[in-house]
Amino acid sequence: MQYSKSVSCFRSSAIRDLMSLANRPDIISFAGGMPGNELFPVDDVKYIINHLTPQQWVDAMQYGQTAGYQPLINAITEWLKDKGFPVNNNKVIITTGSLQALNIVGKIFIDPDDTVLTENPSFIGAISAFRSYQAKIDGIKMNADGIIIDELKEKLQTTSPKFLYITPNFHNPAGLTYSAERRQELLEIMKDTNIPIIEDDAYGELLFDTEYKQTIQPLKCNIAHEQQIIYCGSFSKIFGPGLRLGYMLMPNEIFRKAEICKQSMDACTPCISQVLAHQFMTSGKMQKYIEWIRPIYQQRRDDMLAAMKQYFPQEATYVRPHGGFYIWVKMPNGVDETELLKRVIDAGAVFVTGGTFDPEERSNGYMRISYCNTPTDQIDIGIKIIGDTMKQMMK
Ligand SMILES: Cc1ncc(COP(=O)(O)O)c(C=O)c1O
């Protein structure tokens, strides 16, 4: 059969095959990036469903506008306005998960063989989405403050990228948050280019360390630079990924292109999800829910850091995340990530190898461990398995 070039851009990897072994029910998983199974606001959703008006039921079951259910667009716009976003000369489009937002961005900007800049490591969903439009993905390394500016400058000189994709808050997988200085430097460098910045803030509501409240302000709120920025948000971590709901805030001109692209993808985002999200937001339930889950995830982060301190060899290093779901660990020199994963799975736990998040899928000596979907008692047991296995491999 003659498959398209874009589908041949998808690669299967040995790691993915290995991960399929990790579905044993007894395994402690630090691999997923999903909210805790027991944390969903199920009672709120039941209450909302039981109180929908006949008109809301029609809106929920019928086709909707491509750009989104207007009451939800209005609610998101108000919410963003309160947070300082420039909503007056931008428009909100609702997307089927923020992953669709990244696909729309890909479809708008990428022709085959175009270069796009991402961080290295980067969110695997974004890498796959951009690759499906046959982009060449050029990853820029990061340090604890964010993307490395000298590398960014060099790439801007040597390639003609269509856009720069970044996740400044609670990075997936790197766990880090860009410093205020790095954000400023990045905007300064980008301002003389005509290159859009795609700012992914999927975890933006999950700040634990409140002293970073100012630091995490999205780049899109920076009035001097905002027209260059497409901001992507998601309901997945603050409501439920099963609803498949995300959104973008973008300049009017780009919005028109996004709407046309989305039309051919799914005509509209499931209206039932949009009606539920609208009620969840405007009833005040969403804010309460966010305030309830934040300390739970924070506790899991603290438990994981405490267990790592106790069981990991000192040579394993990491940056403490200020929010979000992930810790990114540099393994001791000489510990092979794939071999470690194999042995850890045999012993009853699982993580994701760092190379999975490299645009070129190169091994990098890191692992991503997530604390989001693992209750506290399991965290201690699973981290001990990883720590003990690393120590054995260092002997
Ligand atoms: C950085 C980042 N962006 C976007 C997404 C996609 O989220 P959604 O469920 O809204 O498609 C994820 C999901 O894990 C993510 O980690």
The ligand as an ORCA input file, in Angstrom:
! r2SCAN-3c Opt
* xyz 0 1
  C       2.465     20.442     27.772
  C       1.170     19.842     27.351
  N       0.440     20.466     26.423
  C      -0.725     19.977     25.996
  C      -1.222     18.789     26.497
  C      -2.482     18.232     25.889
  O      -3.542     18.387     26.681
  P      -5.017     18.142     26.158
  O      -5.531     17.003     26.977
  O      -5.711     19.439     26.439
  O      -5.005     17.823     24.705
  C      -0.505     18.096     27.474
  C      -1.012     16.825     27.992
  O      -0.418     16.110     28.741
  C       0.723     18.637     27.898
  O       1.474     18.014     28.806
*
